[in-house]
Structures are given as C-alpha cells and as structure tokens.
Amino acid sequence: MKHTFPAFLLLALAVAVLFSVVAAAIAFVLARWEGASVPTALSRCSVAFAASLTLCLATFAALDRT
C-alpha cells in the first residue's frame, strides 16, 4: 500500500477507527452486563479501543512493507 493515494489512506484509517470504536462499545456493554460500575466499564472500554487500534495500525504498517 503506497501512500500516493491520500483518499485510500484516510479511508483505511477511518475503517480502523470505526472498528476500534465498535470493539470498545462491545467491551463496555459486556463489562456493564457483568455488573461492573460505569468507571470500570469505561476503563475496559478505553483499553479495548487502544488495543484494537494498535493492532489495526500495526497490520497496516506490516502490509505497507510488503
């Protein structure tokens, strides 16, 4: 994936962020369903968001090297 197409790069980043938001929302719902308080659920939500965004961006970086 060459960075000569900024629209494609922005689309890929938007998909990564949206995927991370969905993962964070699922983590929040599961934490609340488990009976965790709202601050604890938000903490789990933020960890899930950061982890999934990191994995997505690492995947994009690995694909760029090939």
mmJSON file of the N, C-alpha and C atoms, coordinates in Angstrom:
{"data_MODEL":{"atom_site":{
"group_PDB":["ATOM","ATOM","ATOM","ATOM","ATOM","ATOM","ATOM","ATOM","ATOM","ATOM","ATOM","ATOM","ATOM","ATOM","ATOM","ATOM","ATOM","ATOM","ATOM","ATOM","ATOM","ATOM","ATOM","ATOM","ATOM","ATOM","ATOM","ATOM","ATOM","ATOM","ATOM","ATOM","ATOM","ATOM","ATOM","ATOM","ATOM","ATOM","ATOM","ATOM","ATOM","ATOM","ATOM","ATOM","ATOM","ATOM","ATOM","ATOM","ATOM","ATOM","ATOM","ATOM","ATOM","ATOM","ATOM","ATOM","ATOM","ATOM","ATOM","ATOM","ATOM","ATOM","ATOM","ATOM","ATOM","ATOM","ATOM","ATOM","ATOM","ATOM","ATOM","ATOM","ATOM","ATOM","ATOM","ATOM","ATOM","ATOM","ATOM","ATOM","ATOM","ATOM","ATOM","ATOM","ATOM","ATOM","ATOM","ATOM","ATOM","ATOM","ATOM","ATOM","ATOM","ATOM","ATOM","ATOM","ATOM","ATOM","ATOM","ATOM","ATOM","ATOM","ATOM","ATOM","ATOM","ATOM","ATOM","ATOM","ATOM","ATOM","ATOM","ATOM","ATOM","ATOM","ATOM","ATOM","ATOM","ATOM","ATOM","ATOM","ATOM","ATOM","ATOM","ATOM","ATOM","ATOM","ATOM","ATOM","ATOM","ATOM","ATOM","ATOM","ATOM","ATOM","ATOM","ATOM","ATOM","ATOM","ATOM","ATOM","ATOM","ATOM","ATOM","ATOM","ATOM","ATOM","ATOM","ATOM","ATOM","ATOM","ATOM","ATOM","ATOM","ATOM","ATOM","ATOM","ATOM","ATOM","ATOM","ATOM","ATOM","ATOM","ATOM","ATOM","ATOM","ATOM","ATOM","ATOM","ATOM","ATOM","ATOM","ATOM","ATOM","ATOM","ATOM","ATOM","ATOM","ATOM","ATOM","ATOM","ATOM","ATOM","ATOM","ATOM","ATOM","ATOM","ATOM","ATOM","ATOM","ATOM","ATOM","ATOM","ATOM","ATOM","ATOM","ATOM","ATOM","ATOM"],
"id":[1,2,3,4,5,6,7,8,9,10,11,12,13,14,15,16,17,18,19,20,21,22,23,24,25,26,27,28,29,30,31,32,33,34,35,36,37,38,39,40,41,42,43,44,45,46,47,48,49,50,51,52,53,54,55,56,57,58,59,60,61,62,63,64,65,66,67,68,69,70,71,72,73,74,75,76,77,78,79,80,81,82,83,84,85,86,87,88,89,90,91,92,93,94,95,96,97,98,99,100,101,102,103,104,105,106,107,108,109,110,111,112,113,114,115,116,117,118,119,120,121,122,123,124,125,126,127,128,129,130,131,132,133,134,135,136,137,138,139,140,141,142,143,144,145,146,147,148,149,150,151,152,153,154,155,156,157,158,159,160,161,162,163,164,165,166,167,168,169,170,171,172,173,174,175,176,177,178,179,180,181,182,183,184,185,186,187,188,189,190,191,192,193,194,195,196,197,198],
"type_symbol":["N","C","C","N","C","C","N","C","C","N","C","C","N","C","C","N","C","C","N","C","C","N","C","C","N","C","C","N","C","C","N","C","C","N","C","C","N","C","C","N","C","C","N","C","C","N","C","C","N","C","C","N","C","C","N","C","C","N","C","C","N","C","C","N","C","C","N","C","C","N","C","C","N","C","C","N","C","C","N","C","C","N","C","C","N","C","C","N","C","C","N","C","C","N","C","C","N","C","C","N","C","C","N","C","C","N","C","C","N","C","C","N","C","C","N","C","C","N","C","C","N","C","C","N","C","C","N","C","C","N","C","C","N","C","C","N","C","C","N","C","C","N","C","C","N","C","C","N","C","C","N","C","C","N","C","C","N","C","C","N","C","C","N","C","C","N","C","C","N","C","C","N","C","C","N","C","C","N","C","C","N","C","C","N","C","C","N","C","C","N","C","C","N","C","C","N","C","C"],
"label_atom_id":["N","CA","C","N","CA","C","N","CA","C","N","CA","C","N","CA","C","N","CA","C","N","CA","C","N","CA","C","N","CA","C","N","CA","C","N","CA","C","N","CA","C","N","CA","C","N","CA","C","N","CA","C","N","CA","C","N","CA","C","N","CA","C","N","CA","C","N","CA","C","N","CA","C","N","CA","C","N","CA","C","N","CA","C","N","CA","C","N","CA","C","N","CA","C","N","CA","C","N","CA","C","N","CA","C","N","CA","C","N","CA","C","N","CA","C","N","CA","C","N","CA","C","N","CA","C","N","CA","C","N","CA","C","N","CA","C","N","CA","C","N","CA","C","N","CA","C","N","CA","C","N","CA","C","N","CA","C","N","CA","C","N","CA","C","N","CA","C","N","CA","C","N","CA","C","N","CA","C","N","CA","C","N","CA","C","N","CA","C","N","CA","C","N","CA","C","N","CA","C","N","CA","C","N","CA","C","N","CA","C","N","CA","C","N","CA","C","N","CA","C","N","CA","C","N","CA","C","N","CA","C"],
"label_alt_id":[null,null,null,null,null,null,null,null,null,null,null,null,null,null,null,null,null,null,null,null,null,null,null,null,null,null,null,null,null,null,null,null,null,null,null,null,null,null,null,null,null,null,null,null,null,null,null,null,null,null,null,null,null,null,null,null,null,null,null,null,null,null,null,null,null,null,null,null,null,null,null,null,null,null,null,null,null,null,null,null,null,null,null,null,null,null,null,null,null,null,null,null,null,null,null,null,null,null,null,null,null,null,null,null,null,null,null,null,null,null,null,null,null,null,null,null,null,null,null,null,null,null,null,null,null,null,null,null,null,null,null,null,null,null,null,null,null,null,null,null,null,null,null,null,null,null,null,null,null,null,null,null,null,null,null,null,null,null,null,null,null,null,null,null,null,null,null,null,null,null,null,null,null,null,null,null,null,null,null,null,null,null,null,null,null,null,null,null,null,null,null,null,null,null,null,null,null,null],
"label_comp_id":["MET","MET","MET","LYS","LYS","LYS","HIS","HIS","HIS","THR","THR","THR","PHE","PHE","PHE","PRO","PRO","PRO","ALA","ALA","ALA","PHE","PHE","PHE","LEU","LEU","LEU","LEU","LEU","LEU","LEU","LEU","LEU","ALA","ALA","ALA","LEU","LEU","LEU","ALA","ALA","ALA","VAL","VAL","VAL","ALA","ALA","ALA","VAL","VAL","VAL","LEU","LEU","LEU","PHE","PHE","PHE","SER","SER","SER","VAL","VAL","VAL","VAL","VAL","VAL","ALA","ALA","ALA","ALA","ALA","ALA","ALA","ALA","ALA","ILE","ILE","ILE","ALA","ALA","ALA","PHE","PHE","PHE","VAL","VAL","VAL","LEU","LEU","LEU","ALA","ALA","ALA","ARG","ARG","ARG","TRP","TRP","TRP","GLU","GLU","GLU","GLY","GLY","GLY","ALA","ALA","ALA","SER","SER","SER","VAL","VAL","VAL","PRO","PRO","PRO","THR","THR","THR","ALA","ALA","ALA","LEU","LEU","LEU","SER","SER","SER","ARG","ARG","ARG","CYS","CYS","CYS","SER","SER","SER","VAL","VAL","VAL","ALA","ALA","ALA","PHE","PHE","PHE","ALA","ALA","ALA","ALA","ALA","ALA","SER","SER","SER","LEU","LEU","LEU","THR","THR","THR","LEU","LEU","LEU","CYS","CYS","CYS","LEU","LEU","LEU","ALA","ALA","ALA","THR","THR","THR","PHE","PHE","PHE","ALA","ALA","ALA","ALA","ALA","ALA","LEU","LEU","LEU","ASP","ASP","ASP","ARG","ARG","ARG","THR","THR","THR"],
"label_asym_id":["A","A","A","A","A","A","A","A","A","A","A","A","A","A","A","A","A","A","A","A","A","A","A","A","A","A","A","A","A","A","A","A","A","A","A","A","A","A","A","A","A","A","A","A","A","A","A","A","A","A","A","A","A","A","A","A","A","A","A","A","A","A","A","A","A","A","A","A","A","A","A","A","A","A","A","A","A","A","A","A","A","A","A","A","A","A","A","A","A","A","A","A","A","A","A","A","A","A","A","A","A","A","A","A","A","A","A","A","A","A","A","A","A","A","A","A","A","A","A","A","A","A","A","A","A","A","A","A","A","A","A","A","A","A","A","A","A","A","A","A","A","A","A","A","A","A","A","A","A","A","A","A","A","A","A","A","A","A","A","A","A","A","A","A","A","A","A","A","A","A","A","A","A","A","A","A","A","A","A","A","A","A","A","A","A","A","A","A","A","A","A","A","A","A","A","A","A","A"],
"label_entity_id":["1","1","1","1","1","1","1","1","1","1","1","1","1","1","1","1","1","1","1","1","1","1","1","1","1","1","1","1","1","1","1","1","1","1","1","1","1","1","1","1","1","1","1","1","1","1","1","1","1","1","1","1","1","1","1","1","1","1","1","1","1","1","1","1","1","1","1","1","1","1","1","1","1","1","1","1","1","1","1","1","1","1","1","1","1","1","1","1","1","1","1","1","1","1","1","1","1","1","1","1","1","1","1","1","1","1","1","1","1","1","1","1","1","1","1","1","1","1","1","1","1","1","1","1","1","1","1","1","1","1","1","1","1","1","1","1","1","1","1","1","1","1","1","1","1","1","1","1","1","1","1","1","1","1","1","1","1","1","1","1","1","1","1","1","1","1","1","1","1","1","1","1","1","1","1","1","1","1","1","1","1","1","1","1","1","1","1","1","1","1","1","1","1","1","1","1","1","1"],
"label_seq_id":[1,1,1,2,2,2,3,3,3,4,4,4,5,5,5,6,6,6,7,7,7,8,8,8,9,9,9,10,10,10,11,11,11,12,12,12,13,13,13,14,14,14,15,15,15,16,16,16,17,17,17,18,18,18,19,19,19,20,20,20,21,21,21,22,22,22,23,23,23,24,24,24,25,25,25,26,26,26,27,27,27,28,28,28,29,29,29,30,30,30,31,31,31,32,32,32,33,33,33,34,34,34,35,35,35,36,36,36,37,37,37,38,38,38,39,39,39,40,40,40,41,41,41,42,42,42,43,43,43,44,44,44,45,45,45,46,46,46,47,47,47,48,48,48,49,49,49,50,50,50,51,51,51,52,52,52,53,53,53,54,54,54,55,55,55,56,56,56,57,57,57,58,58,58,59,59,59,60,60,60,61,61,61,62,62,62,63,63,63,64,64,64,65,65,65,66,66,66],
"pdbx_PDB_ins_code":[null,null,null,null,null,null,null,null,null,null,null,null,null,null,null,null,null,null,null,null,null,null,null,null,null,null,null,null,null,null,null,null,null,null,null,null,null,null,null,null,null,null,null,null,null,null,null,null,null,null,null,null,null,null,null,null,null,null,null,null,null,null,null,null,null,null,null,null,null,null,null,null,null,null,null,null,null,null,null,null,null,null,null,null,null,null,null,null,null,null,null,null,null,null,null,null,null,null,null,null,null,null,null,null,null,null,null,null,null,null,null,null,null,null,null,null,null,null,null,null,null,null,null,null,null,null,null,null,null,null,null,null,null,null,null,null,null,null,null,null,null,null,null,null,null,null,null,null,null,null,null,null,null,null,null,null,null,null,null,null,null,null,null,null,null,null,null,null,null,null,null,null,null,null,null,null,null,null,null,null,null,null,null,null,null,null,null,null,null,null,null,null,null,null,null,null,null,null],
"Cartn_x":[0.847,0.0,0.896,0.989,1.769,0.912,1.556,0.836,0.663,0.561,0.353,-1.124,-1.983,-3.42,-3.931,-3.963,-4.368,-5.802,-6.669,-8.049,-8.121,-7.331,-7.314,-6.732,-5.721,-5.12,-6.113,-6.821,-7.819,-8.963,-9.353,-10.4,-9.951,-8.73,-8.208,-8.124,-7.71,-7.66,-9.049,-10.007,-11.381,-11.956,-11.661,-12.131,-11.491,-10.227,-9.544,-10.152,-10.438,-11.034,-12.448,-13.225,-14.582,-14.573,-13.666,-13.545,-13.188,-12.302,-11.895,-13.037,-13.835,-14.993,-16.0,-16.223,-17.145,-16.614,-15.33,-14.732,-14.851,-14.658,-14.775,-16.214,-17.161,-18.572,-18.974,-18.503,-18.796,-18.17,-16.949,-16.292,-17.054,-17.563,-18.342,-19.619,-20.335,-21.595,-21.346,-20.304,-20.008,-19.604,-18.872,-18.48,-19.694,-20.6,-21.811,-22.709,-22.768,-23.58,-23.033,-21.708,-21.056,-21.321,-21.762,-22.071,-21.033,-20.122,-19.09,-19.696,-19.089,-19.555,-19.194,-19.782,-19.543,-18.073,-17.393,-15.967,-15.114,-15.428,-14.688,-14.972,-16.228,-16.592,-15.923,-15.848,-15.158,-13.671,-13.099,-11.684,-11.447,-12.288,-12.169,-12.423,-13.352,-13.665,-12.45,-11.783,-10.63,-9.461,-9.277,-8.219,-8.508,-9.763,-10.137,-9.953,-10.305,-10.128,-8.65,-7.827,-6.394,-5.757,-6.133,-5.54,-5.951,-7.225,-7.66,-7.123,-7.031,-6.461,-4.979,-4.271,-2.858,-2.674,-3.503,-3.403,-3.733,-4.746,-5.095,-3.957,-3.398,-2.325,-1.048,-0.792,0.364,0.18,-1.028,-1.33,-1.126,-1.609,-1.416,0.063,0.831,2.271,2.967,2.545,3.138,2.772,1.567,1.152,1.888,2.256,2.947,4.37,4.962,6.344,6.453,5.349,5.417,5.284],
"Cartn_y":[-1.17,0.0,1.238,1.881,3.107,4.283,5.283,6.436,7.522,7.121,8.093,8.415,7.646,7.889,8.28,9.574,10.012,9.625,9.553,9.179,7.733,6.848,5.458,5.343,6.113,6.106,6.6,7.674,8.181,7.199,6.521,5.514,4.352,3.913,2.819,3.228,4.448,4.925,5.063,5.509,5.622,4.254,3.261,1.903,1.374,1.639,1.194,1.845,3.128,3.826,3.313,3.1,2.59,1.188,0.344,-0.998,-0.923,-0.003,0.147,0.679,1.569,2.086,0.972,0.129,-0.994,-1.961,-2.251,-3.134,-2.523,-1.216,-0.549,-0.562,-0.357,-0.39,-1.779,-2.803,-4.172,-4.446,-3.971,-4.161,-3.434,-2.253,-1.506,-2.25,-2.73,-3.444,-4.729,-5.457,-6.691,-6.418,-5.339,-5.004,-4.605,-3.835,-3.451,-4.655,-5.553,-6.756,-7.652,-7.616,-8.382,-7.785,-6.535,-5.883,-4.88,-4.515,-3.536,-2.139,-1.279,0.1,0.835,2.008,2.771,3.167,3.659,3.978,2.767,1.619,0.405,-0.009,0.107,-0.239,0.708,1.985,2.943,2.648,2.202,1.832,0.643,-0.374,-1.534,-1.132,-0.21,0.285,0.99,1.81,2.536,1.597,0.582,-0.393,-1.166,-1.55,-2.278,-1.401,-0.117,0.803,0.945,1.171,1.354,0.092,-1.047,-2.3,-2.605,-2.443,-2.77,-1.761,-0.491,0.49,0.224,-0.166,-0.505,-1.694,-2.716,-3.884,-3.541,-2.723,-2.321,-1.543,-0.596,0.213,-0.592,-1.55,-2.422,-3.299,-3.757,-4.546,-3.712,-2.464,-1.587,-1.316,-1.149,-0.918,-2.147,-3.328,-4.56,-4.748,-4.401,-4.539,-3.542,-2.411,-1.387,-1.827,-2.684,-3.115,-4.178,-4.82,-5.871,-5.321],
"Cartn_z":[0.0,0.0,0.0,-1.093,-1.184,-0.75,-0.198,0.318,-0.739,-1.98,-3.035,-3.206,-2.586,-2.665,-1.276,-0.98,0.36,0.701,-0.281,-0.001,0.493,-0.113,0.329,1.727,2.023,3.355,4.396,4.096,5.031,5.215,4.152,4.261,5.137,4.972,5.789,7.259,7.535,8.912,9.509,8.709,9.193,9.531,8.708,8.987,10.259,10.466,11.686,12.925,12.846,13.988,14.244,13.188,13.369,13.96,13.509,14.07,15.549,15.899,17.294,18.154,17.608,18.349,18.6,17.61,17.787,18.841,18.807,19.809,21.208,21.319,22.613,23.114,22.215,22.614,23.099,22.416,22.845,24.206,24.419,25.716,26.82,26.526,27.516,27.874,26.865,27.107,27.892,27.534,28.256,29.701,29.924,31.292,32.124,31.542,32.274,32.516,31.555,31.695,32.802,32.968,34.019,35.4,35.444,36.71,37.153,36.281,36.64,36.703,37.51,37.588,36.293,36.128,34.892,34.736,35.775,35.588,35.217,35.799,35.458,34.029,33.615,32.24,31.245,31.587,30.71,30.621,31.717,31.708,30.786,30.882,29.997,28.545,28.364,27.02,26.411,27.186,26.647,26.358,27.188,26.924,25.644,25.443,24.224,22.987,23.093,21.966,21.61,22.61,22.356,21.794,22.321,21.849,20.418,20.096,18.737,17.72,18.093,17.168,16.94,17.982,17.844,16.918,17.083,16.205,14.758,14.548,13.18,12.52,13.24,12.661,12.467,13.353,13.159,11.928,11.688,10.496,9.236,9.268,8.105,7.869,8.931,8.779,8.212,8.63,8.109,6.644,6.262,4.871,3.971,4.532,3.744,3.38,4.173,3.932,2.857,2.506,1.505,0.105],
"occupancy":[1.0,1.0,1.0,1.0,1.0,1.0,1.0,1.0,1.0,1.0,1.0,1.0,1.0,1.0,1.0,1.0,1.0,1.0,1.0,1.0,1.0,1.0,1.0,1.0,1.0,1.0,1.0,1.0,1.0,1.0,1.0,1.0,1.0,1.0,1.0,1.0,1.0,1.0,1.0,1.0,1.0,1.0,1.0,1.0,1.0,1.0,1.0,1.0,1.0,1.0,1.0,1.0,1.0,1.0,1.0,1.0,1.0,1.0,1.0,1.0,1.0,1.0,1.0,1.0,1.0,1.0,1.0,1.0,1.0,1.0,1.0,1.0,1.0,1.0,1.0,1.0,1.0,1.0,1.0,1.0,1.0,1.0,1.0,1.0,1.0,1.0,1.0,1.0,1.0,1.0,1.0,1.0,1.0,1.0,1.0,1.0,1.0,1.0,1.0,1.0,1.0,1.0,1.0,1.0,1.0,1.0,1.0,1.0,1.0,1.0,1.0,1.0,1.0,1.0,1.0,1.0,1.0,1.0,1.0,1.0,1.0,1.0,1.0,1.0,1.0,1.0,1.0,1.0,1.0,1.0,1.0,1.0,1.0,1.0,1.0,1.0,1.0,1.0,1.0,1.0,1.0,1.0,1.0,1.0,1.0,1.0,1.0,1.0,1.0,1.0,1.0,1.0,1.0,1.0,1.0,1.0,1.0,1.0,1.0,1.0,1.0,1.0,1.0,1.0,1.0,1.0,1.0,1.0,1.0,1.0,1.0,1.0,1.0,1.0,1.0,1.0,1.0,1.0,1.0,1.0,1.0,1.0,1.0,1.0,1.0,1.0,1.0,1.0,1.0,1.0,1.0,1.0,1.0,1.0,1.0,1.0,1.0,1.0],
"B_iso_or_equiv":[0.0,0.0,0.0,0.0,0.0,0.0,0.0,0.0,0.0,0.0,0.0,0.0,0.0,0.0,0.0,0.0,0.0,0.0,0.0,0.0,0.0,0.0,0.0,0.0,0.0,0.0,0.0,0.0,0.0,0.0,0.0,0.0,0.0,0.0,0.0,0.0,0.0,0.0,0.0,0.0,0.0,0.0,0.0,0.0,0.0,0.0,0.0,0.0,0.0,0.0,0.0,0.0,0.0,0.0,0.0,0.0,0.0,0.0,0.0,0.0,0.0,0.0,0.0,0.0,0.0,0.0,0.0,0.0,0.0,0.0,0.0,0.0,0.0,0.0,0.0,0.0,0.0,0.0,0.0,0.0,0.0,0.0,0.0,0.0,0.0,0.0,0.0,0.0,0.0,0.0,0.0,0.0,0.0,0.0,0.0,0.0,0.0,0.0,0.0,0.0,0.0,0.0,0.0,0.0,0.0,0.0,0.0,0.0,0.0,0.0,0.0,0.0,0.0,0.0,0.0,0.0,0.0,0.0,0.0,0.0,0.0,0.0,0.0,0.0,0.0,0.0,0.0,0.0,0.0,0.0,0.0,0.0,0.0,0.0,0.0,0.0,0.0,0.0,0.0,0.0,0.0,0.0,0.0,0.0,0.0,0.0,0.0,0.0,0.0,0.0,0.0,0.0,0.0,0.0,0.0,0.0,0.0,0.0,0.0,0.0,0.0,0.0,0.0,0.0,0.0,0.0,0.0,0.0,0.0,0.0,0.0,0.0,0.0,0.0,0.0,0.0,0.0,0.0,0.0,0.0,0.0,0.0,0.0,0.0,0.0,0.0,0.0,0.0,0.0,0.0,0.0,0.0,0.0,0.0,0.0,0.0,0.0,0.0],
"pdbx_formal_charge":[null,null,null,null,null,null,null,null,null,null,null,null,null,null,null,null,null,null,null,null,null,null,null,null,null,null,null,null,null,null,null,null,null,null,null,null,null,null,null,null,null,null,null,null,null,null,null,null,null,null,null,null,null,null,null,null,null,null,null,null,null,null,null,null,null,null,null,null,null,null,null,null,null,null,null,null,null,null,null,null,null,null,null,null,null,null,null,null,null,null,null,null,null,null,null,null,null,null,null,null,null,null,null,null,null,null,null,null,null,null,null,null,null,null,null,null,null,null,null,null,null,null,null,null,null,null,null,null,null,null,null,null,null,null,null,null,null,null,null,null,null,null,null,null,null,null,null,null,null,null,null,null,null,null,null,null,null,null,null,null,null,null,null,null,null,null,null,null,null,null,null,null,null,null,null,null,null,null,null,null,null,null,null,null,null,null,null,null,null,null,null,null,null,null,null,null,null,null],
"auth_seq_id":[1,1,1,2,2,2,3,3,3,4,4,4,5,5,5,6,6,6,7,7,7,8,8,8,9,9,9,10,10,10,11,11,11,12,12,12,13,13,13,14,14,14,15,15,15,16,16,16,17,17,17,18,18,18,19,19,19,20,20,20,21,21,21,22,22,22,23,23,23,24,24,24,25,25,25,26,26,26,27,27,27,28,28,28,29,29,29,30,30,30,31,31,31,32,32,32,33,33,33,34,34,34,35,35,35,36,36,36,37,37,37,38,38,38,39,39,39,40,40,40,41,41,41,42,42,42,43,43,43,44,44,44,45,45,45,46,46,46,47,47,47,48,48,48,49,49,49,50,50,50,51,51,51,52,52,52,53,53,53,54,54,54,55,55,55,56,56,56,57,57,57,58,58,58,59,59,59,60,60,60,61,61,61,62,62,62,63,63,63,64,64,64,65,65,65,66,66,66],
"auth_comp_id":["MET","MET","MET","LYS","LYS","LYS","HIS","HIS","HIS","THR","THR","THR","PHE","PHE","PHE","PRO","PRO","PRO","ALA","ALA","ALA","PHE","PHE","PHE","LEU","LEU","LEU","LEU","LEU","LEU","LEU","LEU","LEU","ALA","ALA","ALA","LEU","LEU","LEU","ALA","ALA","ALA","VAL","VAL","VAL","ALA","ALA","ALA","VAL","VAL","VAL","LEU","LEU","LEU","PHE","PHE","PHE","SER","SER","SER","VAL","VAL","VAL","VAL","VAL","VAL","ALA","ALA","ALA","ALA","ALA","ALA","ALA","ALA","ALA","ILE","ILE","ILE","ALA","ALA","ALA","PHE","PHE","PHE","VAL","VAL","VAL","LEU","LEU","LEU","ALA","ALA","ALA","ARG","ARG","ARG","TRP","TRP","TRP","GLU","GLU","GLU","GLY","GLY","GLY","ALA","ALA","ALA","SER","SER","SER","VAL","VAL","VAL","PRO","PRO","PRO","THR","THR","THR","ALA","ALA","ALA","LEU","LEU","LEU","SER","SER","SER","ARG","ARG","ARG","CYS","CYS","CYS","SER","SER","SER","VAL","VAL","VAL","ALA","ALA","ALA","PHE","PHE","PHE","ALA","ALA","ALA","ALA","ALA","ALA","SER","SER","SER","LEU","LEU","LEU","THR","THR","THR","LEU","LEU","LEU","CYS","CYS","CYS","LEU","LEU","LEU","ALA","ALA","ALA","THR","THR","THR","PHE","PHE","PHE","ALA","ALA","ALA","ALA","ALA","ALA","LEU","LEU","LEU","ASP","ASP","ASP","ARG","ARG","ARG","THR","THR","THR"],
"auth_asym_id":["A","A","A","A","A","A","A","A","A","A","A","A","A","A","A","A","A","A","A","A","A","A","A","A","A","A","A","A","A","A","A","A","A","A","A","A","A","A","A","A","A","A","A","A","A","A","A","A","A","A","A","A","A","A","A","A","A","A","A","A","A","A","A","A","A","A","A","A","A","A","A","A","A","A","A","A","A","A","A","A","A","A","A","A","A","A","A","A","A","A","A","A","A","A","A","A","A","A","A","A","A","A","A","A","A","A","A","A","A","A","A","A","A","A","A","A","A","A","A","A","A","A","A","A","A","A","A","A","A","A","A","A","A","A","A","A","A","A","A","A","A","A","A","A","A","A","A","A","A","A","A","A","A","A","A","A","A","A","A","A","A","A","A","A","A","A","A","A","A","A","A","A","A","A","A","A","A","A","A","A","A","A","A","A","A","A","A","A","A","A","A","A","A","A","A","A","A","A"],
"auth_atom_id":["N","CA","C","N","CA","C","N","CA","C","N","CA","C","N","CA","C","N","CA","C","N","CA","C","N","CA","C","N","CA","C","N","CA","C","N","CA","C","N","CA","C","N","CA","C","N","CA","C","N","CA","C","N","CA","C","N","CA","C","N","CA","C","N","CA","C","N","CA","C","N","CA","C","N","CA","C","N","CA","C","N","CA","C","N","CA","C","N","CA","C","N","CA","C","N","CA","C","N","CA","C","N","CA","C","N","CA","C","N","CA","C","N","CA","C","N","CA","C","N","CA","C","N","CA","C","N","CA","C","N","CA","C","N","CA","C","N","CA","C","N","CA","C","N","CA","C","N","CA","C","N","CA","C","N","CA","C","N","CA","C","N","CA","C","N","CA","C","N","CA","C","N","CA","C","N","CA","C","N","CA","C","N","CA","C","N","CA","C","N","CA","C","N","CA","C","N","CA","C","N","CA","C","N","CA","C","N","CA","C","N","CA","C","N","CA","C","N","CA","C","N","CA","C","N","CA","C","N","CA","C"],
"pdbx_PDB_model_num":[1,1,1,1,1,1,1,1,1,1,1,1,1,1,1,1,1,1,1,1,1,1,1,1,1,1,1,1,1,1,1,1,1,1,1,1,1,1,1,1,1,1,1,1,1,1,1,1,1,1,1,1,1,1,1,1,1,1,1,1,1,1,1,1,1,1,1,1,1,1,1,1,1,1,1,1,1,1,1,1,1,1,1,1,1,1,1,1,1,1,1,1,1,1,1,1,1,1,1,1,1,1,1,1,1,1,1,1,1,1,1,1,1,1,1,1,1,1,1,1,1,1,1,1,1,1,1,1,1,1,1,1,1,1,1,1,1,1,1,1,1,1,1,1,1,1,1,1,1,1,1,1,1,1,1,1,1,1,1,1,1,1,1,1,1,1,1,1,1,1,1,1,1,1,1,1,1,1,1,1,1,1,1,1,1,1,1,1,1,1,1,1,1,1,1,1,1,1]
}}}
